[in-house]
Amino acid sequence: MKKIGFLTVLIFVFAGLSLYAGGQPEVPRIPPVTSGTQYLSPNGDGVQDEATIDFSVTIYVKSKEGYIPEYGLEIRDPQGEIVEQVIEKEDKDIGWLRSLFTGYKEFNLERSMTWDGRDEDGQVFEDGTYELSIWVVGPTGNRQVRQLDDFVVDTRPPEAVIVEPEFLIFSPNGDGYQDELRIAHTRATREDQWTGEIRNLDGEVVKSFVWEDGTPGEAVWDGTTDEGEPAPEGEYRYVLSSTDRAGNSSGEIVLEGIELDRTTTPIDLVIEPRYFSPNGDGVQDEAVAYFDQAVKEGILQWSWWIRNEEGETVAAGEESGNVPEEMPIEGIDDSGEVLPEGRYEFFYQVRYRMGNRPEQSEQFFIDVTPPEVSVEVEHPIFAPGMDGRKSSTKVSFSADEEVLWRGSVVDEQGRVVLSVDEPMRRRQVVWDGRDARGELVDQGRYVLLAEFQDRAGNRTEITPPTVKVDTEPVEVQLALERRAFSPRRGGMTIRLESNQYAEVENWSLDIVSQDGDVVKSFEGRESLPEEVVWDGAGAPDGRYTAHVEALYKKGLSAEDGSDEFLLDATPPRVGVRVAPDPFARTNGSIEGEVFIAIDVEEENEITEWSLELVDENGEVLRSYSGGGNPSGDISWRPGKEEDEGELRGDEFELRLQVVDEGGNVTEYAERVPLDVFLVKQNGKLY
């Protein structure tokens, strides 16, 4: 039988000794008790079924080894009633005769008393606190009593019930779902100590919980050991136990089936296409959400929801069991209405048995508006293979959103000479005038067909632009109307002779002096003029050339320079000297030679001159003309007699006109009082 405590009581019993055998012994004395309250549980389980009091007594008796005549234990219930007495008596170890000749001796004796918590009939006393006292009676009948600490009878074991947790499997990964196991208790008795233990299947304790002086609280296990290290994955059990002061044990109160799972469960989500147009045209009317999970076992539930740009949930759903591989997104809300255009976000979450709730999201866009597209052709006319500036043309387009396109080049007969079969993202394409075989196409006009589709499947067709392939060589030549001109008599006409006057990007014609300075420029666009007239305004006299350059829309160019021509704005200077009376008259006739001197000054050539003799009536009597410079003396001699009648008169007018290379004219007139028969100039008679 196990003893859980003892009370040592030192009782001093002094038997008085006299000077002779048989003196008076001392009265027994019991010192103060120093032990605490004793607990026992007389329930027959072998643990603290009884309480034993060990004590020692110092007593004076007549004996060889010592004895205690009487000692006992008295038990009172909480009401003060005596419920049990335990009395022990010991006999002398010497006879009466011998005792007459034996004196009292001092003995230190060890004794113990046991209380089994039962009455005389063997019935267990009720649980409660009982008062105990011990007494010792000396050899002369003197009695010493000492009150002991209380004895507590407690036959009720500690009790508690484990509350079934919300879940037994958990995953301490910090995702906010089943990161810790929480174990609560109910209907528990208050005890000095309760102990909770997380044990593995080998019975090893990995985590402990202790509650003092009360009922067990909540055990929260975060998946770590008592040393703070992560506990390994696996199955565990929770054991709650307590033993009270009376030795009553609750036994192991067990929660089975705990599972620690550290499995990572990533998931993936793909939405294809991310842009769609739920307009019922059969092109990208819906999108598809594709789901994938790295771990497909242990899935309890999965859910999805769609939020608009304001964060409002417009559609949602959830299902139990495994996740399907894909799900259509029809672009409608929970009420079946088509969602407005805009950006949305699709959320997808999987709930696992161990508590993991991985979540993924992907944006998608609803767009039912066709794209606005404009197309620009860099060179509507070009000359492939001609080594010009425009041997190819670039077709560019701009759109208000990202688009794909297909295109083709069609000739005037409707034949496709080149096509783009695959959707293109490029915003420009260069055509070098070659067909699908790489050969140059024929001259002519071609139509560029294109269809544009945005990311949501909305399509736009444009008015097809036209390009012209023109590989005909071009040439321009300059021709002068004359070799010289005077601004006084009109401008210089410069003819432009070309094999192509139309589809000119720009042209320019420069008038260049002998020093190389451009004194006048002409320019234009679209078409080449057939002639240009330069009026020579502001330019000094001199010799000039013209230079023309024409740049055609197809990228080819042509240029030419003219012959040299003269600008002469200054007329010749003319002087005539006539003697006051140059002729000697004899009876109305002229005798001898008479001279008229003509002086003409001109830097350039004299192209023609004329001399007229006019009478008083304004009638031209004689006229003379020639080429070259007329400067020199003119000799007059009498002519035939038949001419004399025509020259009758006293006054005549001599008129001289000189024209230079530029067309400038100088006229001179002077009245002469003579008869003129003959003009001789440079040995020639007129």
C-alpha positions in Angstrom: 0.0 0.0 0.0 1.3 3.4 -1.0 1.7 6.2 1.5 1.3 9.7 0.1 2.0 11.6 3.3 2.7 11.3 7.0 2.4 13.3 10.1 5.1 13.1 12.6 4.0 13.8 16.1 6.5 13.9 18.9 4.9 13.1 22.1 7.0 13.4 25.1 5.7 11.3 27.9 7.6 11.8 31.0 7.2 9.2 33.7 8.3 10.7 36.9 11.3 9.1 38.4 11.8 9.1 42.1 15.0 8.5 44.0 13.9 4.9 44.3 12.3 2.5 41.9 8.6 3.4 41.1 9.0 7.3 41.2 6.4 9.5 39.5 6.6 9.8 35.6 6.1 13.0 33.5 2.7 13.6 31.8 3.0 13.0 28.0 3.3 16.1 25.8 2.6 16.4 22.1 4.5 19.1 20.2 2.8 21.3 17.5 1.9 19.6 14.2 3.9 20.7 11.2 2.4 18.7 8.3 -0.4 19.9 6.0 -3.8 18.7 5.0 -3.8 15.0 4.0 -5.8 13.6 1.0 -7.0 10.1 0.5 -9.3 8.3 -1.9 -10.5 5.1 -0.3 -11.9 3.7 -3.6 -9.8 0.5 -3.8 -7.8 1.5 -6.8 -4.5 1.2 -4.9 -3.6 4.8 -5.0 -3.9 6.8 -1.8 -6.6 4.4 -0.5 -5.5 5.2 3.1 -3.5 7.7 5.0 -0.8 6.7 7.4 0.5 8.8 10.3 4.1 8.2 11.4 5.1 9.6 14.7 7.7 9.2 17.5 7.1 9.3 21.3 9.5 10.0 24.1 8.1 8.3 27.2 9.2 7.3 30.7 8.1 3.8 31.5 9.4 0.7 33.4 10.4 -1.5 30.6 13.4 -3.1 28.9 12.6 -1.8 25.4 9.8 0.7 26.0 6.2 0.7 25.2 3.2 3.0 24.9 0.3 2.0 27.1 -2.3 3.5 24.8 -2.5 5.8 21.8 -5.2 6.5 19.3 -6.6 8.5 16.4 -10.0 10.3 16.4 -11.8 11.5 13.3 -14.6 14.0 13.2 -16.9 14.9 10.3 -17.5 18.5 9.1 -20.3 18.7 11.6 -17.9 17.9 14.5 -19.3 14.4 15.1 -16.9 11.6 15.9 -17.2 9.2 13.0 -14.2 7.0 13.7 -11.7 6.1 16.5 -8.6 4.1 16.0 -7.1 2.8 19.4 -3.9 0.9 19.8 -2.6 -0.6 23.2 0.7 -2.2 24.0 1.6 -4.6 26.9 4.5 -4.3 29.3 7.6 -6.4 28.5 8.4 -7.0 32.2 6.4 -8.6 35.0 4.9 -6.8 38.0 7.4 -8.1 40.4 10.3 -7.0 38.5 8.7 -3.7 37.9 8.8 -3.1 41.7 12.5 -3.0 41.5 12.8 -1.2 38.1 12.9 2.5 37.8 11.3 4.6 35.0 13.4 4.9 31.9 13.2 7.3 28.9 12.4 5.7 25.6 12.1 7.2 22.1 9.6 5.0 20.2 8.5 5.1 16.6 4.8 4.4 15.8 2.4 4.8 12.9 -1.4 4.8 12.6 -3.4 4.3 9.4 -6.8 5.5 8.4 -8.5 3.9 5.5 -11.4 6.3 5.2 -13.9 3.7 6.0 -16.3 3.2 8.9 -16.6 0.1 11.1 -18.8 -1.6 8.5 -16.2 -0.9 5.8 -18.2 1.8 4.1 -16.3 4.7 2.6 -16.9 7.9 4.2 -18.4 10.6 2.1 -16.1 13.0 0.3 -15.3 15.9 2.5 -12.9 17.4 5.0 -12.4 15.6 8.3 -10.7 16.8 11.5 -8.2 14.4 13.1 -6.6 14.4 16.5 -4.1 12.0 18.2 -3.7 11.1 21.9 -1.1 9.3 24.0 -1.8 7.8 27.5 1.1 7.4 29.9 1.7 4.6 32.4 -0.1 6.5 35.1 -3.2 7.2 32.9 -2.1 10.8 32.0 -3.5 11.7 28.6 -2.0 14.1 26.0 -4.1 15.2 23.0 -2.9 17.1 19.9 -5.1 18.4 17.0 -3.8 17.4 13.6 -4.2 19.0 10.1 -7.4 18.1 8.2 -7.8 14.9 6.2 -9.7 15.1 3.0 -11.6 12.2 1.6 -11.9 12.6 -2.2 -13.1 9.7 -4.3 -14.2 11.6 -7.4 -11.6 11.6 -10.2 -11.0 14.7 -12.4 -13.4 15.0 -15.3 -13.4 16.9 -18.6 -14.8 16.6 -22.1 -12.9 17.5 -25.2 -15.0 19.6 -27.6 -14.7 18.3 -31.1 -12.8 21.0 -33.1 -14.2 22.5 -36.3 -11.5 20.6 -38.2 -8.8 18.0 -37.2 -6.6 18.5 -40.2 -4.7 21.7 -40.5 -1.9 23.4 -42.5 0.2 26.0 -40.7 1.3 27.9 -43.8 0.2 31.4 -42.9 -2.5 31.7 -45.5 -5.1 32.5 -42.8 -7.1 29.2 -43.2 -6.7 26.4 -40.7 -3.3 27.6 -39.8 -3.7 26.3 -36.2 -5.6 23.6 -34.4 -7.8 24.9 -31.6 -9.0 22.4 -29.0 -11.5 23.5 -26.3 -12.8 21.6 -23.2 -16.1 21.6 -21.4 -17.6 20.1 -18.2 -14.1 20.1 -16.6 -13.5 19.9 -12.8 -11.3 22.4 -11.1 -8.0 20.8 -10.3 -4.5 21.8 -9.2 -3.2 20.9 -12.6 -4.4 19.8 -16.0 -2.0 18.6 -18.7 -2.7 18.5 -22.5 -0.2 16.7 -24.8 0.1 16.4 -28.6 1.6 13.0 -29.3 2.7 11.3 -32.5 1.7 7.8 -33.3 4.8 6.5 -31.5 3.5 8.1 -28.3 6.2 10.8 -28.2 5.1 14.1 -26.8 5.8 16.9 -29.3 3.8 19.7 -27.7 2.5 20.2 -24.1 0.0 22.5 -22.5 -0.4 23.0 -18.7 -3.2 24.7 -16.8 -2.8 25.4 -13.1 -5.4 25.7 -10.4 -8.5 25.6 -12.4 -10.1 24.0 -15.5 -8.2 23.4 -18.7 -8.3 26.2 -21.2 -8.1 26.2 -25.0 -5.2 24.3 -26.5 -3.9 26.1 -29.6 -1.4 24.2 -31.6 0.4 26.0 -34.4 2.3 23.0 -35.6 5.5 23.6 -33.7 7.2 21.5 -31.0 7.9 22.5 -27.4 11.3 23.6 -28.7 9.7 25.9 -31.3 10.6 23.8 -34.3 8.1 22.8 -37.0 6.6 19.5 -36.2 6.8 16.9 -39.0 3.8 16.2 -41.2 1.7 13.2 -40.0 -1.0 12.0 -37.7 -1.2 13.0 -34.1 -3.5 12.5 -31.0 -4.3 14.9 -28.2 -4.3 13.5 -24.6 -5.8 15.4 -21.7 -5.1 14.2 -18.1 -5.1 15.3 -14.5 -4.4 13.6 -11.0 -5.8 15.3 -8.0 -4.3 15.5 -4.5 -6.1 12.4 -3.4 -4.5 10.4 -6.2 -7.6 10.2 -8.3 -6.7 10.2 -12.0 -8.8 11.3 -14.9 -7.1 8.8 -17.1 -6.3 9.7 -20.7 -9.0 11.7 -22.3 -8.1 11.4 -26.0 -8.8 13.2 -29.2 -7.8 11.0 -32.2 -7.4 11.8 -35.9 -5.3 15.0 -35.8 -3.4 15.5 -39.0 -0.7 18.0 -39.7 -0.3 18.6 -43.4 2.3 20.9 -44.9 1.6 20.1 -48.5 1.7 23.2 -50.8 -1.3 23.4 -53.1 -0.6 25.9 -55.9 -3.3 26.4 -58.5 -3.3 28.1 -61.9 -5.8 30.0 -63.9 -5.8 31.0 -67.6 -8.5 32.9 -69.4 -8.6 32.7 -73.2 -9.3 34.9 -74.9 -8.9 37.8 -72.4 -10.8 40.1 -74.7 -14.3 39.0 -76.0 -17.5 40.5 -77.3 -20.7 38.9 -76.1 -22.8 40.3 -78.9 -24.0 37.1 -80.6 -22.1 37.6 -83.8 -20.4 34.2 -83.5 -16.9 35.7 -83.1 -15.4 35.5 -79.6 -18.8 35.7 -77.9 -17.4 34.2 -74.8 -14.1 33.4 -73.0 -13.0 30.2 -71.3 -11.4 29.9 -67.9 -9.0 27.0 -67.7 -8.3 25.6 -64.2 -5.4 23.5 -62.9 -4.3 22.3 -59.5 -0.9 20.8 -58.5 -2.7 18.7 -55.9 -6.1 17.3 -56.9 -6.7 15.2 -53.8 -8.4 16.5 -50.7 -10.5 19.2 -52.5 -13.7 19.9 -50.6 -15.0 22.9 -52.5 -14.1 25.4 -55.2 -15.6 28.8 -56.0 -15.4 31.6 -58.4 -16.5 35.2 -58.6 -16.2 38.2 -61.0 -15.7 41.8 -59.9 -16.0 45.0 -62.0 -13.6 47.9 -61.9 -15.3 49.3 -58.8 -14.7 46.1 -56.9 -18.3 45.0 -57.0 -19.1 41.3 -57.4 -21.3 41.0 -60.4 -21.4 37.2 -60.7 -20.4 34.2 -58.5 -20.7 30.5 -58.0 -19.4 27.6 -55.9 -19.4 23.8 -56.2 -18.4 20.8 -54.1 -15.9 18.2 -55.1 -13.2 18.3 -57.8 -12.6 21.3 -60.0 -13.5 21.0 -63.8 -10.8 21.6 -66.3 -12.6 24.6 -67.8 -15.6 26.9 -67.5 -17.2 29.3 -70.0 -17.3 33.0 -69.2 -20.4 34.3 -71.0 -20.1 37.9 -70.0 -23.4 38.0 -68.1 -24.2 38.9 -64.5 -26.1 36.8 -61.9 -29.4 38.1 -63.3 -28.6 37.1 -66.9 -27.9 40.6 -68.2 -24.9 41.2 -70.5 -22.2 43.0 -68.6 -21.2 46.5 -69.8 -18.0 47.1 -71.6 -14.9 47.4 -69.4 -12.3 45.6 -67.4 -13.2 42.7 -65.0 -11.3 40.4 -62.8 -12.1 36.7 -62.5 -11.3 35.1 -59.1 -10.9 31.3 -58.5 -10.4 29.6 -55.1 -10.0 26.0 -54.1 -10.7 24.8 -50.5 -8.7 21.8 -49.4 -9.4 19.4 -46.5 -6.2 20.5 -44.7 -7.4 24.1 -44.8 -5.4 25.5 -47.7 -7.4 27.9 -49.8 -5.2 29.0 -52.7 -6.6 31.7 -54.9 -5.8 33.0 -58.3 -7.2 35.8 -60.4 -7.0 37.0 -64.0 -8.3 40.1 -65.7 -10.5 40.0 -68.8 -12.1 42.7 -71.0 -15.5 43.0 -72.5 -15.6 45.0 -75.7 -18.4 45.1 -78.3 -17.3 48.3 -80.1 -15.5 47.8 -83.5 -12.2 49.5 -83.8 -11.8 52.8 -85.5 -9.0 52.5 -88.1 -7.5 54.9 -90.5 -5.1 53.9 -93.3 -2.4 56.0 -94.9 -0.3 55.1 -98.0 3.1 56.8 -98.0 3.6 56.7 -101.8 0.3 56.3 -103.7 2.5 56.2 -106.9 5.8 54.5 -106.9 8.3 52.9 -109.3 9.6 49.6 -108.1 12.9 48.4 -109.5 13.8 51.8 -110.9 16.4 52.8 -108.3 14.4 55.9 -107.5 13.4 57.5 -104.2 10.2 55.5 -104.2 11.0 52.0 -105.2 8.5 50.8 -102.6 5.5 52.1 -100.7 4.7 51.9 -97.0 1.1 51.4 -95.9 0.5 52.5 -92.3 -2.6 52.3 -90.2 -3.6 53.7 -86.9 -6.3 52.4 -84.6 -7.9 53.4 -81.3 -6.9 50.0 -79.9 -4.7 47.0 -80.6 -5.9 45.2 -83.8 -5.0 42.3 -86.0 -5.4 42.5 -89.7 -5.3 40.5 -92.9 -4.6 42.1 -96.3 -4.2 41.6 -100.0 -3.1 43.4 -103.1 -5.5 43.1 -106.0 -4.9 44.3 -109.6 -7.4 46.1 -111.9 -8.7 42.7 -113.1 -9.4 41.6 -109.6 -6.6 39.1 -109.3 -4.8 38.8 -106.0 -1.1 39.3 -106.6 -0.1 39.3 -102.9 -1.8 38.4 -99.6 -1.2 38.3 -95.9 -2.8 35.1 -94.7 -1.9 35.3 -91.0 -3.1 38.0 -88.6 -0.6 40.8 -88.3 0.1 43.1 -85.4 2.4 45.4 -87.2 1.1 48.9 -87.8 2.8 49.2 -91.2 3.8 47.1 -94.1 6.1 47.8 -97.0 5.3 46.6 -100.6 8.1 46.6 -103.0 5.9 46.1 -106.0 6.5 42.4 -106.2 4.0 39.5 -106.3 4.0 36.4 -104.2 6.7 34.8 -106.4 9.0 37.8 -106.0 8.5 39.1 -109.5 7.8 42.8 -110.2 4.1 43.4 -111.1 3.0 45.2 -114.2 2.4 48.9 -114.4 -1.1 49.9 -113.4 -3.4 50.6 -110.4 -3.7 48.2 -107.5 -6.2 48.0 -104.6 -5.1 47.3 -101.1 -7.8 45.3 -99.3 -7.6 44.9 -95.5 -9.9 43.6 -92.6 -9.1 44.7 -89.1 -10.2 42.8 -85.9 -9.6 44.0 -82.4 -8.7 41.7 -79.5 -12.4 41.1 -78.7 -13.2 39.9 -82.2 -14.9 43.1 -83.4 -14.2 43.7 -87.1 -13.8 46.8 -89.2 -13.5 47.0 -93.0 -12.1 50.2 -94.5 -12.4 51.9 -97.9 -9.5 50.3 -99.8 -6.8 52.7 -100.8 -5.4 52.5 -104.3 -1.7 52.6 -105.4 -0.3 53.0 -108.8 2.8 51.2 -110.1 4.5 53.4 -112.7 7.9 52.4 -114.0 7.9 54.5 -117.2 11.2 56.6 -117.3 10.8 60.4 -117.3 12.7 63.1 -119.1 12.5 66.9 -119.3 14.2 69.2 -121.9 14.4 73.0 -122.1 14.0 74.9 -125.4 14.4 78.7 -125.9 12.1 80.7 -128.1 15.0 83.0 -129.0 18.6 83.7 -128.1 18.0 87.1 -126.6 15.2 89.3 -125.3 14.5 92.7 -123.9 12.0 93.2 -121.1 10.8 96.2 -123.0 9.5 94.0 -125.8 8.2 91.0 -123.7 9.8 88.2 -121.7 11.9 85.1 -122.6 9.7 82.1 -123.2 11.3 78.8 -122.1 9.6 75.7 -123.3 9.5 72.5 -121.1 9.3 69.4 -123.3 8.6 66.2 -121.3 7.1 62.7 -121.8 5.1 63.1 -118.6 3.6 66.4 -117.4 1.2 64.9 -114.8 1.7 63.3 -111.3 4.5 65.6 -110.4 5.4 65.9 -106.8 7.2 69.2 -107.3 9.3 71.0 -110.0 11.6 74.0 -110.0 13.1 76.1 -112.8 16.0 78.5 -112.0 17.4 81.4 -114.0 21.1 81.4 -113.4 23.5 84.3 -114.2 27.0 83.8 -115.7 28.3 84.1 -112.2 26.2 81.1 -111.1 23.7 83.2 -109.1 20.1 82.3 -109.2 18.2 85.5 -110.1 14.8 84.0 -110.5 13.0 80.7 -109.5 9.8 79.2 -110.7 8.2 76.2 -108.9 5.0 74.2 -108.7 3.4 70.9 -107.9 1.1 68.3 -109.3 1.8 69.0 -113.0 4.7 70.3 -115.2 4.0 73.5 -117.3 4.6 73.4 -121.0 6.4 76.8 -120.9 7.7 79.4 -118.5 8.0 83.1 -119.4 10.7 85.2 -117.6 10.1 88.9 -117.8 13.6 89.7 -116.7 12.4 92.2 -114.2 15.1 93.5 -111.9 17.8 91.5 -113.6 20.9 93.3 -115.1 21.8 93.0 -118.8 23.8 89.9 -119.4 23.8 86.3 -120.4 21.8 83.7 -118.5 20.9 80.0 -118.5 17.8 78.1 -117.3 17.9 74.9 -115.2 14.9 72.7 -114.5 14.4 69.8 -112.1 11.2 67.7 -111.8 10.5 65.2 -109.0 7.6 62.8 -109.8 5.3 61.2 -107.4 6.5 57.8 -108.4 10.0 58.7 -107.1 11.7 59.3 -110.4 13.3 62.7 -111.3 14.5 64.5 -114.4 16.5 67.6 -115.0 17.9 69.7 -117.9 19.7 73.0 -118.6 19.1 75.4 -121.4 21.5 77.1 -123.9 22.8 80.5 -122.9 20.5 83.5 -123.7 20.9 87.3 -123.6 18.9 89.8 -121.5 19.4 93.2 -123.1 17.2 96.0 -121.8 19.3 98.9 -123.2 18.5 100.3 -126.7 21.3 101.3 -129.1 22.6 104.9 -128.9 22.4 106.6 -132.3 23.9 109.9 -133.6 23.7 111.6 -137.1 25.7 114.5 -138.2 24.5 116.5 -141.3 26.2 119.7 -142.7 23.9 122.8 -142.6 24.0 123.1 -146.3 26.1 120.2 -147.6 25.3 120.6 -151.2 26.6 123.2 -153.7 23.8 124.3 -155.9 24.4 125.4 -159.6 21.2 126.5 -161.3 19.1 124.1 -159.2 21.4 121.1 -159.4 23.8 119.4 -157.1 27.5 119.1 -157.8 30.2 117.1 -156.0 29.9 114.5 -153.0 28.2 115.4 -149.7 28.5 113.3 -146.5 26.2 112.3 -143.6 27.9 110.7 -140.6 25.9 107.9 -138.6 27.2 106.9 -135.2 25.6 103.8 -133.4 26.8 102.6 -130.0 25.6 99.1 -128.8 27.4 96.5 -126.7 25.5 93.6 -128.4 24.8 92.9 -132.0 22.7 95.1 -134.3 20.3 92.8 -136.0 18.8 95.4 -138.5 18.6 99.1 -139.4 16.6 101.3 -141.8 16.9 104.8 -143.2 14.0 106.7 -144.8 13.7 110.1 -146.6 10.3 111.7 -146.1 9.1 114.8 -147.8 7.1 117.7 -146.4 3.9 115.8 -146.9 5.2 112.8 -144.9 5.5 110.6 -148.0 8.4 108.2 -147.9 10.4 109.1 -150.9 13.3 106.7 -150.4 14.0 103.9 -147.8 17.2 102.1 -147.1 17.8 99.1 -144.8 20.5 96.6 -143.8 22.0 94.4 -141.2 24.9 94.9 -138.8 26.0 98.1 -137.3 25.4 101.1 -139.7 27.9 103.4 -138.1 30.1 105.4 -140.6 29.8 108.1 -143.3 27.0 108.2 -145.8 27.9 109.8 -149.2 25.2 111.5 -151.3 25.7 112.1 -155.0 23.4 113.3 -157.8 21.5 110.6 -159.6 19.9 110.3 -163.0 18.0 113.3 -164.5 14.7 111.5 -164.3 15.1 111.5 -160.5 15.5 115.1 -160.1 11.8 115.8 -160.4 11.1 113.6 -157.4 13.4 115.4 -155.1 12.2 118.8 -155.7 11.8 120.7 -152.5 13.8 122.6 -149.9 13.1 120.6 -146.7 13.3 116.8 -146.2 13.2 114.6 -143.1 15.8 111.9 -142.6 14.6 109.0 -140.3 17.0 106.4 -139.0 15.8 103.2 -137.0 18.2 100.7 -135.4 17.2 97.4 -133.7 19.7 95.5 -131.5 19.9 91.7 -130.7 17.6 92.1 -127.7 14.9 93.7 -129.9 15.5 97.2 -128.5 14.7 99.9 -131.1 16.2 103.4 -131.4 14.7 105.9 -133.9 16.4 109.1 -135.0 14.9 111.9 -137.2 16.4 115.1 -138.5 15.2 117.6 -141.1 17.7 118.3 -143.8 17.5 121.1 -146.5 18.9 119.3 -149.4 18.1 117.2 -152.4 19.2 113.7 -152.0 19.8 111.5 -155.0 22.0 108.8 -153.7 23.3 107.3 -150.4 26.6 105.6 -150.4 27.6 103.7 -147.3 30.6 101.4 -147.0 31.2 101.7 -150.8 27.6 100.6 -151.6 25.1 102.9 -153.4 21.6 103.2 -152.3 
